[in-house]
């Protein structure tokens, strides 16, 4: 566990080079998030439009000891005309993983989303081989719901993902 204070904050203009570098480096995204080369300027353009904060999806910087460590994100998933939930995710710089930063960042994100939106359900999924993220989600209070078979294509093969959820009314550790 890290002794560094962990905080979330809006992405600042000075964070954009680090965000872009994180998302453009296969070594930073492996083994579970490298899906090939993408538009390198997409986040900078969206940041110029809305600061990466919208009603449909948003990104916040994860800061460890005040330094940019990665990001958390959430996107709205509509289920029915009057029902929706947030799907959340995280990406940390590779050298900062395994120190408890991701667990605490996701705990802060859960607190933020339940405090600032009327949502009942949060959902997260992760590669079935990503045991570290599965443990982090469980430490935050997420419950494993099941496996989505063959849901993502990465590295030349279809992969399974484990689905987790946390309801506003669930007990939290």
Steps between C-alpha positions, in 0.01 A plus 500: 500500500622845417564774755458764232181704516274395211262752347282545194477825306393628160759452225695824463668624187837414654379138546424454129855407390520235775152370418583479130833330572330245726239416236750483212754269665433127453732420791290718732175336388611137492400240584128581519431833329704508178251485211722646229577850381222758526450868423767665719323837515151385596529584870663839439216596262234383745677677787485826298123449459398394851800434724432123464189543717156435351164346581586193288861423598774664703863466603675614818872499572625267773767677703742323732695739717377781275645345183303370199473122550232417242126547469160367593205523266130431490243478225123492508334177389128533427296193587146629446325835450535586869784270614874536461825424680862608492767266363836589653863434411854592599843519342816561701857553387666157497768591755234601756293183493492260794524772767131542590460817295241345268291361785489836676433690176205272421369540857515879456323473164221288651453757778496782245247337267261402780526850650451692175258291295178316583629176347416173676754274328867521414652237277858406416646227290851375454685235306447160657878471546532838677497365855648818650209712374250238616649519852494881490132507403412253775690710758284798400183292548414390148341157464590261222196435281637274232703467185430650159648248264693615194414869549827674410745448217862566598831358387346294222245314713162538663512530878260461789424773751384471859209731588469667841231725644446718805158629597448815700332283767777237521715493813843648445822391672 
